[in-house]
Amino acid sequence: MKTLAVDDDDMDVRGNALRTLLMVGASDSFTNVVKAVLAGEDTEFKEEVLVILVESSKEAVLLVKAELEAIAKGSNKEMAEDAKLALKLLDE
């Protein structure tokens, strides 16, 4: 599943694989993939991952809190807003 989340050419397949990692409790794999994506240059998939995080759980957000905080302070306003929305899950 981790391989699909990282290497598949289809963004939908990657997103679904990432969601599956989260649902089955593969938090190490989920965290590694999310951190790599958030640090990477694939803006389109990065935005998809931020949406996945907004729709996820407090636990998932905690795994990548530092990365989300950095994006929330970044210059890309859309991604910053998504990161802030994900971080709001920590307040619930």
Backbone torsions as a table, in degrees:
resi	resn	phi	psi	omega
1	MET	NA	-40.5	179.6
2	LYS	-61.0	-39.0	179.3
3	THR	-61.9	-42.8	177.1
4	LEU	-62.5	-41.0	-178.4
5	ALA	-65.4	-24.2	-177.2
6	VAL	-101.0	-44.4	-165.4
7	ASP	-105.1	-15.5	-175.6
8	ASP	-65.6	145.4	-179.8
9	ASP	-74.7	-23.8	-176.4
10	ASP	-90.4	119.5	-177.7
11	MET	-61.9	-34.9	178.3
12	ASP	-63.6	-40.8	178.1
13	VAL	-63.9	-44.0	178.8
14	ARG	-61.7	-43.7	179.6
15	GLY	-64.0	-43.3	178.7
16	ASN	-65.5	-37.7	177.5
17	ALA	-64.8	-39.8	178.5
18	LEU	-65.1	-43.4	176.6
19	ARG	-60.8	-40.0	179.7
20	THR	-64.3	-42.6	176.9
21	LEU	-56.5	-42.1	179.8
22	LEU	-66.8	-44.3	-177.0
23	MET	-65.7	-34.7	-177.8
24	VAL	-88.4	1.6	176.0
25	GLY	81.5	20.9	178.3
26	ALA	-85.0	66.1	-171.3
27	SER	-65.0	-34.5	178.1
28	ASP	-64.1	-47.2	179.0
29	SER	-64.5	-44.5	178.4
30	PHE	-57.5	-49.2	-178.3
31	THR	-61.3	-45.6	-179.5
32	ASN	-60.8	-43.8	-179.9
33	VAL	-66.6	-47.2	-178.1
34	VAL	-61.8	-44.9	178.7
35	LYS	-60.8	-41.1	179.3
36	ALA	-64.9	-43.1	-179.9
37	VAL	-65.7	-46.2	-177.9
38	LEU	-65.8	-26.9	177.8
39	ALA	-87.7	-12.0	-174.2
40	GLY	-85.7	-173.1	-175.1
41	GLU	-103.8	-4.4	-178.5
42	ASP	-78.3	85.8	-174.7
43	THR	-60.3	-40.2	-178.0
44	GLU	-62.3	-46.3	179.7
45	PHE	-73.3	-31.3	176.3
46	LYS	-59.8	-42.7	177.9
47	GLU	-63.4	-39.4	176.7
48	GLU	-62.5	-42.1	179.2
49	VAL	-64.6	-38.8	177.3
50	LEU	-62.8	-39.9	176.8
51	VAL	-63.8	-42.8	177.5
52	ILE	-58.1	-42.3	179.7
53	LEU	-66.6	-39.5	178.1
54	VAL	-61.4	-35.0	-178.2
55	GLU	-87.1	-2.0	-173.1
56	SER	-93.4	-144.9	-174.7
57	SER	-117.1	165.6	175.5
58	LYS	-56.5	-40.3	-179.1
59	GLU	-62.1	-41.8	179.5
60	ALA	-65.1	-40.9	179.5
61	VAL	-65.5	-39.5	178.7
62	LEU	-59.1	-32.6	-178.4
63	LEU	-64.4	-27.0	-176.3
64	VAL	-129.4	31.0	-176.2
65	LYS	-56.8	-46.8	-177.7
66	ALA	-61.2	-41.3	179.6
67	GLU	-65.8	-41.3	178.3
68	LEU	-65.2	-39.8	178.4
69	GLU	-62.0	-38.9	178.9
70	ALA	-66.1	-42.3	179.4
71	ILE	-67.2	-37.4	180.0
72	ALA	-61.5	-25.8	179.4
73	LYS	-96.0	0.3	-175.1
74	GLY	-78.3	177.5	-175.4
75	SER	-85.0	-18.2	178.5
76	ASN	-80.3	105.4	-172.1
77	LYS	-62.5	-41.3	-178.6
78	GLU	-64.2	-45.9	178.9
79	MET	-67.6	-37.0	178.7
80	ALA	-61.9	-42.3	178.6
81	GLU	-64.4	-42.3	177.8
82	ASP	-62.9	-41.4	178.8
83	ALA	-63.3	-40.8	178.5
84	LYS	-64.5	-39.7	177.2
85	LEU	-62.0	-42.7	178.1
86	ALA	-63.1	-42.8	-179.5
87	LEU	-64.7	-26.8	177.5
88	LYS	-63.4	-22.7	176.1
89	LEU	-60.0	-25.9	-179.6
90	LEU	-71.0	-19.6	179.9
91	ASP	-85.3	-9.1	-177.3
92	GLU	-83.4	NA	NA
